[in-house]
Amino acid sequence: MELHDVWFVLIAVLWTGYFFLEGFDFGIGILTRLLARDRPEKRVLINTIGPVWDGNEVWLLTAGGATFAAFPEWYATLFSGFYLPLLLILVCLIIRGVAFEYRAKRPEENWQRNWEQAIFWTSLLPAFLWGVAFGNIVRGVKIDADMEYAGTFFDLLNPYALLGGLVTLTLFTFHGAVFAALKTVGDIRVRARVLALKLGLVTAAVALVFLIWTQAHTGDASSFVAMVIAAVALVGAITAIRAGREGWSFALSGITIAASVAMLFLALFPDVMPSSLDPEWSLTVTNASSSPYTLKIMTWCAAIATPLVLLYQSWTYWVFRKRIGTQHIADAQHHTADAQHHTADTH
């Protein structure tokens, strides 16, 4: 296997890690409106990802940096052709990070509500747009003989890509609901299970159509195996959450994401961006890659740094592994005590 093939696989792994980790982050942000009934419950949901959300985004930075260094032609064509949707994703991620940090800086109702609205929308839009972007990459876009994108923004809004956006949106929200059930206690945990079951059924219906369409369009035997794994894992995740086995359900929903990403990259290989104008103009792992010397240096750097990053993130998740509930929110305890005191006074 050549080094450019190795880096194609490594970039696929980085995107898998990003979608697995940031997927439930996005899902939790969306659930602040779909699941939480009041401000303490919103705080519980946000606190489930509070210690880890910024670390999860490191996978995106690494995937982008690896693409830039290993496949500069791919990076240049992708970020110029998909400029508007990727810019919108970047703006959402910036606002989302600010919202997490500033939401609790002031006690006013409007202040906190506005930042919570920002968390919802800046979680929903990237969850949808990532599916649209990868749907277009796999489907093929208008790339000319100069390796430049020759289409328009509206060419990206085709039925296949939009369906891909719905798949990532529903799958990430389901992943987040399972994570909420795994990390919370009390009534919110029960409601998260019920909502996860409903979301899982919707996700299964949408994802099945998309995966079959992908397999029929560009798939081969290896992508078919990945598709089967994704489908079986999703069914298993739905079955597990119905049985109240949140840990198994979360692991299986993660396998669903990993197998789905693997299927897309297997269907794509050896292309990195197929041209819908002429297959000869497609960007491949060969014509879009950096020099062998550059790839060799990158491989050594990755071999040293990657285990350290994985150990640190694993340690973070281990430290913050406990479940939380509204009883762990100081303001919620204060409001409950005030309410009980007021009830006692009226009697």
HUQUIGI-V860555 format. One line per field, one symbol per residue. psi: psi as a letter, one per 30 degrees, with the letter a starting at -180 (. if undefined). burial: I if it has 16 or more other C-alpha atoms within 10 Angstrom, else O. A space follows every 50 residues. Layout:
BEGIN
psi=???
burial=???
END
This chain:
BEGIN
psi=kleeeefeeeeeeeeeeeeeefefeeeeeeffefekfleeeeeeeefffe ffeeeefeeeeeeeeeeeeeieeeeeeefeeheeeeeeeeeeeeeeeeee efegfkfkeeeeeeeeeeeeefeeeeeeeeeeefeeeeekljkafghkkg alefffhleeeeeeeeeeeeeeeeeeeeeeeffllaeeeeeeeeeeeeee eeeeeeeeeeeeeeeeeglaeeeeeeeeeeeeeeeeeeeeeefgieeeee eeeeeeeeeeeeeeeefekglfjkkfekffgkklfefflaleeeeeeeee eeeeeeeeeeeeeeeeeeehflllafffjeeeeeeeeeeeeeeeef.
burial=OOIIOOIIIIIIIIIIIIIIIIIIIIIIIIIIIOIIOOIIIIIIIIIIIO OIIOOIIIIIOOIIOIIIIIIIIIIIIIOOIIOOIIOOIOOIIOIIOOII OOIOOOOOOOOIOOIIIIIIIIIIIIIIIIIIIIIIIIIIIIIIOOIIII OOOOOIOOOIIIIIIIIIIIIIIIIIIIIIIIIIIOOIIOIIIIIIIOII IOIIOIIOOIIOOIIOOOIOOOIIOIIIIIIOIIIIIIIIIIOIIIIIII IIIIIIIIIIIIIIIIIIIIIIIIIOOOOOIIIIIOIIIIOOOOIOOIIO OOOOOOOOOOOOOOOOOOOOOOIIIIOOOOOIOOOOOOOOOOOOOOO
END
